[in-house]
Amino acid sequence: MCFLKEIINEGNKIPEICKRIAEIRSFEKASQKSFGEKINLSQSQIASYEKGHRIPTDRAINDICRVYKVNKDWLVKGTGKKFIDPLVGLDLDPEIEEMADLYFKLTQEKREYIIKLMKKSLDSE
């Protein structure tokens, strides 16, 4: 928890990183249990983070960022974009870039639905 020492001494306020974890979970429309399962944490650990009772460990932060494609600077400091841009460095047509950008803004549930629709559309041709 080396880089988190500065957030520990915020008095009785819930640290901003804890609020951002709740924001990511809410965006993903995941329960605390399902959110935690993907990063090998219990529901009670996620609840403790969101309530500010515990500060997330470096491992938890890294796992959240990796699994949910979250920008670590945003999660820890509140700076930059919320999500990592997976299109950086790729030479894509503007239409493909726009479609990918829209796709990455969807929740996992909606992404799965869109993929099913696309597959169904291809099967019917």
Phi, psi and omega in degrees: 000024186307312184279355182264002181303324181295332181274344183292327185265048179262017181075220183269359180290149173285124180302144183302325179300324179293320177295323180290326175298315178298323180295317178296314180299317179297317179301320180284354183052044182251146172287164177300324181294309183292324177299313181293323181301323181292340180240020176059043175234153180280164176300321182292328176293316179297316178300318179297321177295311184296327179277351180081013178285333178225147175267133181297145178284166175303319181298315180298317179298312180298321180292318177300314181297317182291309186288319185260008176057043181265140176289120184299322178299321179293314183297315185278315188249346182081018181249149179084187180285152181295318184246154176288135179275106183287352183266354181300130177089355179264142179263091185246153172296148181305323180294318180294319179299317179295317179297317180295319179298316178296318180301316182288347176276347181281154172289164180301320180299315180290326176299315180298321179296315180298317179297318178299317178298317181295316179296318179297320178297319179292323180293330184276355180278000000 
